[in-house]
Amino acid sequence: MDAKLLEILACPACKGQLKYVQQPTESLDCGKCAKRFEVKDGIPILLIEEAKSLDG
């Protein structure tokens, strides 16, 4: 994930900062609202309805 892109991306649900994670799958995680957004083929899927919960 390009560092400059990651700097400008924000969580679509709460506008929080996203953290790039590679394990167990490639994703962008929001620590503020505990949502995980998958990255597929290098493209972040920033759709709220597609997000998974970090809480389990």
mmCIF file as Biopython writes it, N, C-alpha, C and O atoms, coordinates in Angstrom:
data_model
#
loop_
_atom_site.group_PDB
_atom_site.id
_atom_site.type_symbol
_atom_site.label_atom_id
_atom_site.label_alt_id
_atom_site.label_comp_id
_atom_site.label_asym_id
_atom_site.label_entity_id
_atom_site.label_seq_id
_atom_site.pdbx_PDB_ins_code
_atom_site.Cartn_x
_atom_site.Cartn_y
_atom_site.Cartn_z
_atom_site.occupancy
_atom_site.B_iso_or_equiv
_atom_site.auth_seq_id
_atom_site.auth_asym_id
_atom_site.pdbx_PDB_model_num
ATOM 1   N N  . MET A ? 1  ? 0.863   -1.179  0.000  1.0 0.0 1  A 1 
ATOM 2   C CA . MET A ? 1  ? 0.000   0.000   0.000  1.0 0.0 1  A 1 
ATOM 3   C C  . MET A ? 1  ? 0.903   1.233   0.000  1.0 0.0 1  A 1 
ATOM 4   O O  . MET A ? 1  ? 1.824   1.345   0.809  1.0 0.0 1  A 1 
ATOM 5   N N  . ASP A ? 2  ? 0.628   2.134   -0.901 1.0 0.0 2  A 1 
ATOM 6   C CA . ASP A ? 2  ? 1.402   3.360   -1.028 1.0 0.0 2  A 1 
ATOM 7   C C  . ASP A ? 2  ? 1.219   4.227   0.227  1.0 0.0 2  A 1 
ATOM 8   O O  . ASP A ? 2  ? 0.093   4.511   0.636  1.0 0.0 2  A 1 
ATOM 9   N N  . ALA A ? 3  ? 2.325   4.637   0.822  1.0 0.0 3  A 1 
ATOM 10  C CA . ALA A ? 3  ? 2.280   5.422   2.062  1.0 0.0 3  A 1 
ATOM 11  C C  . ALA A ? 3  ? 1.558   6.755   1.872  1.0 0.0 3  A 1 
ATOM 12  O O  . ALA A ? 3  ? 0.831   7.195   2.763  1.0 0.0 3  A 1 
ATOM 13  N N  . LYS A ? 4  ? 1.751   7.399   0.726  1.0 0.0 4  A 1 
ATOM 14  C CA . LYS A ? 4  ? 1.087   8.685   0.481  1.0 0.0 4  A 1 
ATOM 15  C C  . LYS A ? 4  ? -0.421  8.503   0.358  1.0 0.0 4  A 1 
ATOM 16  O O  . LYS A ? 4  ? -1.189  9.345   0.823  1.0 0.0 4  A 1 
ATOM 17  N N  . LEU A ? 5  ? -0.845  7.416   -0.264 1.0 0.0 5  A 1 
ATOM 18  C CA . LEU A ? 5  ? -2.278  7.132   -0.370 1.0 0.0 5  A 1 
ATOM 19  C C  . LEU A ? 5  ? -2.861  6.891   1.018  1.0 0.0 5  A 1 
ATOM 20  O O  . LEU A ? 5  ? -3.934  7.398   1.344  1.0 0.0 5  A 1 
ATOM 21  N N  . LEU A ? 6  ? -2.156  6.120   1.827  1.0 0.0 6  A 1 
ATOM 22  C CA . LEU A ? 6  ? -2.632  5.814   3.175  1.0 0.0 6  A 1 
ATOM 23  C C  . LEU A ? 6  ? -2.781  7.076   4.022  1.0 0.0 6  A 1 
ATOM 24  O O  . LEU A ? 6  ? -3.665  7.145   4.875  1.0 0.0 6  A 1 
ATOM 25  N N  . GLU A ? 7  ? -1.932  8.067   3.798  1.0 0.0 7  A 1 
ATOM 26  C CA . GLU A ? 7  ? -2.020  9.330   4.544  1.0 0.0 7  A 1 
ATOM 27  C C  . GLU A ? 7  ? -3.317  10.087  4.265  1.0 0.0 7  A 1 
ATOM 28  O O  . GLU A ? 7  ? -3.841  10.759  5.153  1.0 0.0 7  A 1 
ATOM 29  N N  . ILE A ? 8  ? -3.840  9.985   3.044  1.0 0.0 8  A 1 
ATOM 30  C CA . ILE A ? 8  ? -5.034  10.760  2.694  1.0 0.0 8  A 1 
ATOM 31  C C  . ILE A ? 8  ? -6.334  9.977   2.844  1.0 0.0 8  A 1 
ATOM 32  O O  . ILE A ? 8  ? -7.412  10.570  2.870  1.0 0.0 8  A 1 
ATOM 33  N N  . LEU A ? 9  ? -6.244  8.650   2.942  1.0 0.0 9  A 1 
ATOM 34  C CA . LEU A ? 9  ? -7.463  7.860   3.121  1.0 0.0 9  A 1 
ATOM 35  C C  . LEU A ? 9  ? -7.982  7.998   4.548  1.0 0.0 9  A 1 
ATOM 36  O O  . LEU A ? 9  ? -7.203  8.128   5.493  1.0 0.0 9  A 1 
ATOM 37  N N  . ALA A ? 10 ? -9.291  7.970   4.691  1.0 0.0 10 A 1 
ATOM 38  C CA . ALA A ? 10 ? -9.924  8.020   6.012  1.0 0.0 10 A 1 
ATOM 39  C C  . ALA A ? 10 ? -11.050 7.002   6.044  1.0 0.0 10 A 1 
ATOM 40  O O  . ALA A ? 10 ? -11.585 6.620   5.003  1.0 0.0 10 A 1 
ATOM 41  N N  . CYS A ? 11 ? -11.398 6.573   7.223  1.0 0.0 11 A 1 
ATOM 42  C CA . CYS A ? 11 ? -12.508 5.644   7.395  1.0 0.0 11 A 1 
ATOM 43  C C  . CYS A ? 11 ? -13.792 6.309   6.887  1.0 0.0 11 A 1 
ATOM 44  O O  . CYS A ? 11 ? -14.107 7.426   7.298  1.0 0.0 11 A 1 
ATOM 45  N N  . PRO A ? 12 ? -14.531 5.645   6.007  1.0 0.0 12 A 1 
ATOM 46  C CA . PRO A ? 12 ? -15.765 6.241   5.502  1.0 0.0 12 A 1 
ATOM 47  C C  . PRO A ? 12 ? -16.879 6.301   6.550  1.0 0.0 12 A 1 
ATOM 48  O O  . PRO A ? 12 ? -17.841 7.052   6.388  1.0 0.0 12 A 1 
ATOM 49  N N  . ALA A ? 13 ? -16.755 5.517   7.620  1.0 0.0 13 A 1 
ATOM 50  C CA . ALA A ? 13 ? -17.793 5.496   8.652  1.0 0.0 13 A 1 
ATOM 51  C C  . ALA A ? 13 ? -17.620 6.618   9.672  1.0 0.0 13 A 1 
ATOM 52  O O  . ALA A ? 13 ? -18.591 7.270   10.055 1.0 0.0 13 A 1 
ATOM 53  N N  . CYS A ? 14 ? -16.367 6.843   10.114 1.0 0.0 14 A 1 
ATOM 54  C CA . CYS A ? 14 ? -16.154 7.807   11.202 1.0 0.0 14 A 1 
ATOM 55  C C  . CYS A ? 14 ? -15.082 8.852   10.896 1.0 0.0 14 A 1 
ATOM 56  O O  . CYS A ? 14 ? -14.834 9.744   11.707 1.0 0.0 14 A 1 
ATOM 57  N N  . LYS A ? 15 ? -14.454 8.745   9.740  1.0 0.0 15 A 1 
ATOM 58  C CA . LYS A ? 15 ? -13.375 9.655   9.305  1.0 0.0 15 A 1 
ATOM 59  C C  . LYS A ? 15 ? -12.084 9.467   10.096 1.0 0.0 15 A 1 
ATOM 60  O O  . LYS A ? 15 ? -11.198 10.321  10.057 1.0 0.0 15 A 1 
ATOM 61  N N  . GLY A ? 16 ? -11.978 8.338   10.820 1.0 0.0 16 A 1 
ATOM 62  C CA . GLY A ? 16 ? -10.770 8.041   11.580 1.0 0.0 16 A 1 
ATOM 63  C C  . GLY A ? 16 ? -9.618  7.618   10.684 1.0 0.0 16 A 1 
ATOM 64  O O  . GLY A ? 16 ? -9.806  7.347   9.498  1.0 0.0 16 A 1 
ATOM 65  N N  . GLN A ? 17 ? -8.427  7.565   11.261 1.0 0.0 17 A 1 
ATOM 66  C CA . GLN A ? 17 ? -7.223  7.163   10.539 1.0 0.0 17 A 1 
ATOM 67  C C  . GLN A ? 17 ? -7.244  5.654   10.318 1.0 0.0 17 A 1 
ATOM 68  O O  . GLN A ? 17 ? -7.619  4.893   11.210 1.0 0.0 17 A 1 
ATOM 69  N N  . LEU A ? 18 ? -6.841  5.229   9.128  1.0 0.0 18 A 1 
ATOM 70  C CA . LEU A ? 18 ? -6.800  3.813   8.795  1.0 0.0 18 A 1 
ATOM 71  C C  . LEU A ? 18 ? -5.378  3.289   8.916  1.0 0.0 18 A 1 
ATOM 72  O O  . LEU A ? 18 ? -4.418  3.985   8.585  1.0 0.0 18 A 1 
ATOM 73  N N  . LYS A ? 19 ? -5.251  2.046   9.399  1.0 0.0 19 A 1 
ATOM 74  C CA . LYS A ? 19 ? -3.951  1.398   9.550  1.0 0.0 19 A 1 
ATOM 75  C C  . LYS A ? 19 ? -3.889  0.221   8.581  1.0 0.0 19 A 1 
ATOM 76  O O  . LYS A ? 19 ? -4.801  -0.605  8.541  1.0 0.0 19 A 1 
ATOM 77  N N  . TYR A ? 20 ? -2.812  0.147   7.804  1.0 0.0 20 A 1 
ATOM 78  C CA . TYR A ? 20 ? -2.633  -0.942  6.849  1.0 0.0 20 A 1 
ATOM 79  C C  . TYR A ? 20 ? -2.172  -2.192  7.582  1.0 0.0 20 A 1 
ATOM 80  O O  . TYR A ? 20 ? -1.206  -2.149  8.345  1.0 0.0 20 A 1 
ATOM 81  N N  . VAL A ? 21 ? -2.863  -3.308  7.351  1.0 0.0 21 A 1 
ATOM 82  C CA . VAL A ? 21 ? -2.558  -4.590  7.992  1.0 0.0 21 A 1 
ATOM 83  C C  . VAL A ? 21 ? -2.422  -5.644  6.899  1.0 0.0 21 A 1 
ATOM 84  O O  . VAL A ? 21 ? -3.215  -5.671  5.959  1.0 0.0 21 A 1 
ATOM 85  N N  . GLN A ? 22 ? -1.409  -6.517  7.021  1.0 0.0 22 A 1 
ATOM 86  C CA . GLN A ? 22 ? -1.206  -7.552  6.008  1.0 0.0 22 A 1 
ATOM 87  C C  . GLN A ? 22 ? -1.621  -8.940  6.475  1.0 0.0 22 A 1 
ATOM 88  O O  . GLN A ? 22 ? -1.775  -9.840  5.650  1.0 0.0 22 A 1 
ATOM 89  N N  . GLN A ? 23 ? -1.805  -9.133  7.765  1.0 0.0 23 A 1 
ATOM 90  C CA . GLN A ? 23 ? -2.148  -10.460 8.281  1.0 0.0 23 A 1 
ATOM 91  C C  . GLN A ? 23 ? -3.395  -10.403 9.131  1.0 0.0 23 A 1 
ATOM 92  O O  . GLN A ? 23 ? -3.517  -9.422  9.864  1.0 0.0 23 A 1 
ATOM 93  N N  . PRO A ? 24 ? -4.308  -11.301 9.129  1.0 0.0 24 A 1 
ATOM 94  C CA . PRO A ? 24 ? -4.308  -12.535 8.337  1.0 0.0 24 A 1 
ATOM 95  C C  . PRO A ? 24 ? -4.615  -12.289 6.859  1.0 0.0 24 A 1 
ATOM 96  O O  . PRO A ? 24 ? -4.222  -13.092 6.013  1.0 0.0 24 A 1 
ATOM 97  N N  . THR A ? 25 ? -5.305  -11.198 6.534  1.0 0.0 25 A 1 
ATOM 98  C CA . THR A ? 25 ? -5.518  -10.814 5.142  1.0 0.0 25 A 1 
ATOM 99  C C  . THR A ? 25 ? -5.194  -9.331  5.010  1.0 0.0 25 A 1 
ATOM 100 O O  . THR A ? 25 ? -5.175  -8.602  6.002  1.0 0.0 25 A 1 
ATOM 101 N N  . GLU A ? 26 ? -4.945  -8.899  3.806  1.0 0.0 26 A 1 
ATOM 102 C CA . GLU A ? 26 ? -4.629  -7.495  3.557  1.0 0.0 26 A 1 
ATOM 103 C C  . GLU A ? 26 ? -5.870  -6.647  3.808  1.0 0.0 26 A 1 
ATOM 104 O O  . GLU A ? 26 ? -6.929  -6.906  3.234  1.0 0.0 26 A 1 
ATOM 105 N N  . SER A ? 27 ? -5.740  -5.632  4.668  1.0 0.0 27 A 1 
ATOM 106 C CA . SER A ? 27 ? -6.895  -4.799  5.005  1.0 0.0 27 A 1 
ATOM 107 C C  . SER A ? 27 ? -6.452  -3.437  5.520  1.0 0.0 27 A 1 
ATOM 108 O O  . SER A ? 27 ? -5.277  -3.203  5.800  1.0 0.0 27 A 1 
ATOM 109 N N  . LEU A ? 28 ? -7.434  -2.549  5.635  1.0 0.0 28 A 1 
ATOM 110 C CA . LEU A ? 28 ? -7.262  -1.261  6.294  1.0 0.0 28 A 1 
ATOM 111 C C  . LEU A ? 28 ? -8.170  -1.284  7.514  1.0 0.0 28 A 1 
ATOM 112 O O  . LEU A ? 28 ? -9.380  -1.474  7.389  1.0 0.0 28 A 1 
ATOM 113 N N  . ASP A ? 29 ? -7.593  -1.093  8.687  1.0 0.0 29 A 1 
ATOM 114 C CA . ASP A ? 29 ? -8.339  -1.175  9.937  1.0 0.0 29 A 1 
ATOM 115 C C  . ASP A ? 29 ? -8.484  0.200   10.572 1.0 0.0 29 A 1 
ATOM 116 O O  . ASP A ? 29 ? -7.542  0.992   10.588 1.0 0.0 29 A 1 
ATOM 117 N N  . CYS A ? 30 ? -9.668  0.473   11.092 1.0 0.0 30 A 1 
ATOM 118 C CA . CYS A ? 30 ? -9.929  1.715   11.807 1.0 0.0 30 A 1 
ATOM 119 C C  . CYS A ? 30 ? -10.014 1.411   13.300 1.0 0.0 30 A 1 
ATOM 120 O O  . CYS A ? 30 ? -10.906 0.689   13.743 1.0 0.0 30 A 1 
ATOM 121 N N  . GLY A ? 31 ? -9.088  1.961   14.064 1.0 0.0 31 A 1 
ATOM 122 C CA . GLY A ? 31 ? -9.092  1.760   15.510 1.0 0.0 31 A 1 
ATOM 123 C C  . GLY A ? 31 ? -10.167 2.569   16.215 1.0 0.0 31 A 1 
ATOM 124 O O  . GLY A ? 31 ? -10.558 2.238   17.334 1.0 0.0 31 A 1 
ATOM 125 N N  . LYS A ? 32 ? -10.648 3.626   15.572 1.0 0.0 32 A 1 
ATOM 126 C CA . LYS A ? 32 ? -11.648 4.502   16.189 1.0 0.0 32 A 1 
ATOM 127 C C  . LYS A ? 32 ? -13.030 3.842   16.243 1.0 0.0 32 A 1 
ATOM 128 O O  . LYS A ? 32 ? -13.688 3.868   17.284 1.0 0.0 32 A 1 
ATOM 129 N N  . CYS A ? 33 ? -13.470 3.254   15.131 1.0 0.0 33 A 1 
ATOM 130 C CA . CYS A ? 33 ? -14.808 2.636   15.113 1.0 0.0 33 A 1 
ATOM 131 C C  . CYS A ? 33 ? -14.747 1.111   14.964 1.0 0.0 33 A 1 
ATOM 132 O O  . CYS A ? 33 ? -15.781 0.458   14.824 1.0 0.0 33 A 1 
ATOM 133 N N  . ALA A ? 34 ? -13.541 0.551   14.994 1.0 0.0 34 A 1 
ATOM 134 C CA . ALA A ? 34 ? -13.318 -0.896  14.972 1.0 0.0 34 A 1 
ATOM 135 C C  . ALA A ? 34 ? -13.907 -1.576  13.737 1.0 0.0 34 A 1 
ATOM 136 O O  . ALA A ? 34 ? -14.576 -2.604  13.838 1.0 0.0 34 A 1 
ATOM 137 N N  . LYS A ? 35 ? -13.645 -0.981  12.565 1.0 0.0 35 A 1 
ATOM 138 C CA . LYS A ? 35 ? -14.075 -1.591  11.308 1.0 0.0 35 A 1 
ATOM 139 C C  . LYS A ? 35 ? -12.850 -1.992  10.495 1.0 0.0 35 A 1 
ATOM 140 O O  . LYS A ? 35 ? -11.810 -1.336  10.542 1.0 0.0 35 A 1 
ATOM 141 N N  . ARG A ? 36 ? -12.998 -3.088  9.745  1.0 0.0 36 A 1 
ATOM 142 C CA . ARG A ? 36 ? -11.942 -3.588  8.861  1.0 0.0 36 A 1 
ATOM 143 C C  . ARG A ? 36 ? -12.445 -3.551  7.427  1.0 0.0 36 A 1 
ATOM 144 O O  . ARG A ? 36 ? -13.518 -4.065  7.112  1.0 0.0 36 A 1 
ATOM 145 N N  . PHE A ? 37 ? -11.647 -2.931  6.567  1.0 0.0 37 A 1 
ATOM 146 C CA . PHE A ? 37 ? -11.969 -2.830  5.149  1.0 0.0 37 A 1 
ATOM 147 C C  . PHE A ? 37 ? -10.948 -3.648  4.368  1.0 0.0 37 A 1 
ATOM 148 O O  . PHE A ? 37 ? -9.748  -3.387  4.457  1.0 0.0 37 A 1 
ATOM 149 N N  . GLU A ? 38 ? -11.407 -4.628  3.610  1.0 0.0 38 A 1 
ATOM 150 C CA . GLU A ? 38 ? -10.513 -5.490  2.851  1.0 0.0 38 A 1 
ATOM 151 C C  . GLU A ? 38 ? -9.831  -4.724  1.727  1.0 0.0 38 A 1 
ATOM 152 O O  . GLU A ? 38 ? -10.370 -3.757  1.189  1.0 0.0 38 A 1 
ATOM 153 N N  . VAL A ? 39 ? -8.632  -5.184  1.389  1.0 0.0 39 A 1 
ATOM 154 C CA . VAL A ? 39 ? -7.911  -4.690  0.221  1.0 0.0 39 A 1 
ATOM 155 C C  . VAL A ? 39 ? -7.844  -5.863  -0.748 1.0 0.0 39 A 1 
ATOM 156 O O  . VAL A ? 39 ? -7.263  -6.899  -0.427 1.0 0.0 39 A 1 
ATOM 157 N N  . LYS A ? 40 ? -8.433  -5.708  -1.926 1.0 0.0 40 A 1 
ATOM 158 C CA . LYS A ? 40 ? -8.465  -6.781  -2.925 1.0 0.0 40 A 1 
ATOM 159 C C  . LYS A ? 40 ? -7.664  -6.351  -4.144 1.0 0.0 40 A 1 
ATOM 160 O O  . LYS A ? 40 ? -7.952  -5.327  -4.764 1.0 0.0 40 A 1 
ATOM 161 N N  . ASP A ? 41 ? -6.656  -7.145  -4.478 1.0 0.0 41 A 1 
ATOM 162 C CA . ASP A ? 41 ? -5.789  -6.852  -5.623 1.0 0.0 41 A 1 
ATOM 163 C C  . ASP A ? 41 ? -5.208  -5.441  -5.541 1.0 0.0 41 A 1 
ATOM 164 O O  . ASP A ? 41 ? -5.081  -4.753  -6.554 1.0 0.0 41 A 1 
ATOM 165 N N  . GLY A ? 42 ? -4.855  -5.017  -4.317 1.0 0.0 42 A 1 
ATOM 166 C CA . GLY A ? 42 ? -4.249  -3.712  -4.111 1.0 0.0 42 A 1 
ATOM 167 C C  . GLY A ? 42 ? -5.224  -2.549  -4.042 1.0 0.0 42 A 1 
ATOM 168 O O  . GLY A ? 42 ? -4.810  -1.398  -3.913 1.0 0.0 42 A 1 
ATOM 169 N N  . ILE A ? 43 ? -6.528  -2.844  -4.128 1.0 0.0 43 A 1 
ATOM 170 C CA . ILE A ? 43 ? -7.549  -1.790  -4.115 1.0 0.0 43 A 1 
ATOM 171 C C  . ILE A ? 43 ? -8.339  -1.864  -2.811 1.0 0.0 43 A 1 
ATOM 172 O O  . ILE A ? 43 ? -8.975  -2.883  -2.542 1.0 0.0 43 A 1 
ATOM 173 N N  . PRO A ? 44 ? -8.314  -0.798  -1.988 1.0 0.0 44 A 1 
ATOM 174 C CA . PRO A ? 44 ? -9.096  -0.808  -0.746 1.0 0.0 44 A 1 
ATOM 175 C C  . PRO A ? 44 ? -10.592 -0.703  -1.047 1.0 0.0 44 A 1 
ATOM 176 O O  . PRO A ? 44 ? -11.023 0.150   -1.822 1.0 0.0 44 A 1 
ATOM 177 N N  . ILE A ? 45 ? -11.367 -1.578  -0.425 1.0 0.0 45 A 1 
ATOM 178 C CA . ILE A ? 45 ? -12.821 -1.581  -0.580 1.0 0.0 45 A 1 
ATOM 179 C C  . ILE A ? 45 ? -13.399 -0.794  0.598  1.0 0.0 45 A 1 
ATOM 180 O O  . ILE A ? 45 ? -13.635 -1.351  1.670  1.0 0.0 45 A 1 
ATOM 181 N N  . LEU A ? 46 ? -13.624 0.497   0.389  1.0 0.0 46 A 1 
ATOM 182 C CA . LEU A ? 46 ? -14.042 1.389   1.474  1.0 0.0 46 A 1 
ATOM 183 C C  . LEU A ? 46 ? -15.551 1.603   1.477  1.0 0.0 46 A 1 
ATOM 184 O O  . LEU A ? 46 ? -16.030 2.734   1.557  1.0 0.0 46 A 1 
ATOM 185 N N  . LEU A ? 47 ? -16.282 0.516   1.388  1.0 0.0 47 A 1 
ATOM 186 C CA . LEU A ? 47 ? -17.741 0.556   1.455  1.0 0.0 47 A 1 
ATOM 187 C C  . LEU A ? 47 ? -18.163 0.147   2.864  1.0 0.0 47 A 1 
ATOM 188 O O  . LEU A ? 47 ? -17.789 -0.926  3.336  1.0 0.0 47 A 1 
ATOM 189 N N  . ILE A ? 48 ? -18.931 0.985   3.527  1.0 0.0 48 A 1 
ATOM 190 C CA . ILE A ? 48 ? -19.334 0.707   4.907  1.0 0.0 48 A 1 
ATOM 191 C C  . ILE A ? 48 ? -20.067 -0.626  5.009  1.0 0.0 48 A 1 
ATOM 192 O O  . ILE A ? 48 ? -19.857 -1.380  5.960  1.0 0.0 48 A 1 
ATOM 193 N N  . GLU A ? 49 ? -20.923 -0.919  4.036  1.0 0.0 49 A 1 
ATOM 194 C CA . GLU A ? 49 ? -21.695 -2.163  4.082  1.0 0.0 49 A 1 
ATOM 195 C C  . GLU A ? 49 ? -20.832 -3.407  3.859  1.0 0.0 49 A 1 
ATOM 196 O O  . GLU A ? 49 ? -21.284 -4.519  4.133  1.0 0.0 49 A 1 
ATOM 197 N N  . GLU A ? 50 ? -19.604 -3.245  3.369  1.0 0.0 50 A 1 
ATOM 198 C CA . GLU A ? 50 ? -18.685 -4.369  3.160  1.0 0.0 50 A 1 
ATOM 199 C C  . GLU A ? 50 ? -17.711 -4.538  4.331  1.0 0.0 50 A 1 
ATOM 200 O O  . GLU A ? 50 ? -16.979 -5.526  4.381  1.0 0.0 50 A 1 
ATOM 201 N N  . ALA A ? 51 ? -17.694 -3.599  5.260  1.0 0.0 51 A 1 
ATOM 202 C CA . ALA A ? 51 ? -16.743 -3.625  6.376  1.0 0.0 51 A 1 
ATOM 203 C C  . ALA A ? 51 ? -17.060 -4.757  7.343  1.0 0.0 51 A 1 
ATOM 204 O O  . ALA A ? 51 ? -18.212 -5.153  7.521  1.0 0.0 51 A 1 
ATOM 205 N N  . LYS A ? 52 ? -15.999 -5.260  7.960  1.0 0.0 52 A 1 
ATOM 206 C CA . LYS A ? 52 ? -16.128 -6.275  9.002  1.0 0.0 52 A 1 
ATOM 207 C C  . LYS A ? 52 ? -15.800 -5.610  10.342 1.0 0.0 52 A 1 
ATOM 208 O O  . LYS A ? 52 ? -15.128 -4.579  10.387 1.0 0.0 52 A 1 
ATOM 209 N N  . SER A ? 53 ? -16.274 -6.202  11.411 1.0 0.0 53 A 1 
ATOM 210 C CA . SER A ? 53 ? -16.004 -5.679  12.747 1.0 0.0 53 A 1 
ATOM 211 C C  . SER A ? 53 ? -14.679 -6.226  13.271 1.0 0.0 53 A 1 
ATOM 212 O O  . SER A ? 53 ? -14.401 -7.416  13.121 1.0 0.0 53 A 1 
ATOM 213 N N  . LEU A ? 54 ? -13.869 -5.380  13.876 1.0 0.0 54 A 1 
ATOM 214 C CA . LEU A ? 54 ? -12.630 -5.831  14.500 1.0 0.0 54 A 1 
ATOM 215 C C  . LEU A ? 54 ? -12.898 -6.527  15.827 1.0 0.0 54 A 1 
ATOM 216 O O  . LEU A ? 54 ? -12.026 -7.216  16.357 1.0 0.0 54 A 1 
ATOM 217 N N  . ASP A ? 55 ? -14.092 -6.352  16.362 1.0 0.0 55 A 1 
ATOM 218 C CA . ASP A ? 55 ? -14.444 -6.933  17.659 1.0 0.0 55 A 1 
ATOM 219 C C  . ASP A ? 55 ? -14.750 -8.422  17.583 1.0 0.0 55 A 1 
ATOM 220 O O  . ASP A ? 55 ? -14.986 -9.061  18.608 1.0 0.0 55 A 1 
ATOM 221 N N  . GLY A ? 56 ? -14.747 -8.964  16.403 1.0 0.0 56 A 1 
ATOM 222 C CA . GLY A ? 56 ? -14.977 -10.403 16.300 1.0 0.0 56 A 1 
ATOM 223 C C  . GLY A ? 56 ? -16.101 -10.711 15.473 1.0 0.0 56 A 1 
ATOM 224 O O  . GLY A ? 56 ? -16.427 -11.883 15.285 1.0 0.0 56 A 1 
#
